[in-house]
Amino acid sequence: MVADGRWGNCRFCGVAVPPQSATCPICGADGPIRAGAATTVSRSVRRRVRALHFGRVLVVVVGALLLTYTLLTTVLAGPPNVPDPLTTSGTMRIPAGNYTVLSGEIDGEDYILGNFTVMNPPGLLLELTVYNSSEYVAFLNGGDPAHQYAIAPAPSGRIIFSPLYTDDYFFVFSTPYPAGTSLVVTAYVATSYNTNVVFD
């Protein structure tokens, strides 16, 4: 049969075959079904070609639906909500002569609000010193670091810290008691990260 300019179908894999092609460009099978000649082939071949066409359409439709679902759920969920390490609350136990640290990055425009209260033994003292990243290294090495913020030893205190520039900051909670006293101070500490950035 002479090709009439319309594309046919491969009788084996069902893909479209150009009008002048004698073999399938995909699987190489001979004798493609020419356009308009579908009734001349066996019923089983016609069923196979129809099933292959339906399967391909189904894969495309399901893929498009899955992609749409994924995109919509991502857009509706918004950005991931990762809690800031400087937004926290809980109790901490600090042995005499030791310290506990809260740390995280703070943007220069932002600030930390919070408070601490010694719970046990009542009336004991706790102090807070805040270092930037370089001064904290000096603190760890036993040097004489300059602090960015401090609260003198007290049974409770209000934390209001706003840095001048963006950096990692370390909130060092310590007791003024020497290690030999074997005191352990239990304190409740709450802090929250607040931003000064206003979104229109």
PyMOL commands that set and color helices and strands:
alter all, ss='L'
color gray80, all
select helices_A, chain A and resi 38-40+43-77+133-140+179-181
alter helices_A, ss='H'
color red, helices_A
select strands_A, chain A and resi 8-9+16-17+88-95+99-106+111-120+126-132+149-154+156-161+167-174+184-194
alter strands_A, ss='S'
color yellow, strands_A
deselect
rebuild
show_as cartoon
